Amino acid sequence: MAIMNITDSIYFRNIFPELTDIQRETLILFCTGFSLKDISLYRSVSVQSATKTLSECIRRYDVPSREALRNVFLIRLLVGGRVYLMPLAND
């Protein structure tokens, strides 16, 4: 039985256009619960390489931590890649 590779999905490319394919794959894996060791095994790279790729994602989104990066991931998924701002009420 074939397993769908969600990291190749055009949906994720549209939501995270700022990232390379490798960065996007690493982000998706990390934010869905893979440890850096798991990511390195999945991608056949060193843990240091997986860590560096995740750090590049953190820099790309200008967030202070991995937890903040997870928040960016979840918010973008929830709004389909679009950021909606609520208008301020006129006083």
N, C-alpha and C positions, 0 to 999 in steps of 0.2 A: 504494500500500500504506500503510495507516494504521500509525502508530507509537504504541505504548502509552505513555501519559504516567504514568510510575511515581510522579511527585510527587503525583498525585491519589489514589494508592492508599490505601485504608482501612488497609492493613497499616502503612504509614509513619505514618499518623495515630495509630495505636495505640501504636507504638513511641516516637514523639516527640510526646506529647500537650501538652507544655509550649510548643510552638512554634506560631506562626501559620502559615498556608499558605505565605506568602512566605518566612518564616524556614526552614521545613522544606524548601522547594524549593531555597533557596540552600545549605543544609547538605548536601543530597543531591548537588547538582551539585559543590560544592566537594570533598566527600569522595570523589567518584568521579572526580576528576582535572581538573575544569574550573578554569581560572585565573579570577581575579576579572574579567579582561577578557572572557573567554568567557562568564562568568555575566552580566555587564552586557549583552553583545550578545544573549544568549539571552532575557533578561528585558526588553530594550529600556529599560534604565536606565543611569545613569552608573556608572563604576567606583566613585566615591565612595559611591553608594547601595548597591552590592553589598557594599562594604567595611563600611559602617555596619550592614547587615543581618547580616553574618557576625559583627561585633563584638557585636551584640545576642544572638546565639546563644551566644557565649563567655560573656557576662554571665549569661545565663539558666541555663547549666549550671555556672557558677562555676568555670571552668577558666582556667589562666593563659595558654594559647596556642592557636594554631590546631592545632598538633600534638596537644595534649591533647584538643581538640574532635574531631579525627579518631578518637582512641582511644575517646572516648565513643560516637561513631557506630558504630564497628566492634564494640565490646562489646555495645551494645544490639542490633545486628543478629544477633550470634552467639547471644545468649540470648533472642531474640524479644521484646525489650522488658522482660524481667524480670531483675531482679538477684538472683542466688542467692548467699547467703553460706554458706561452709563452716563447720560447727559446730566449735568448738574442742574438742580432745581433753581429756578429764578427766585431770588428773594424779593 
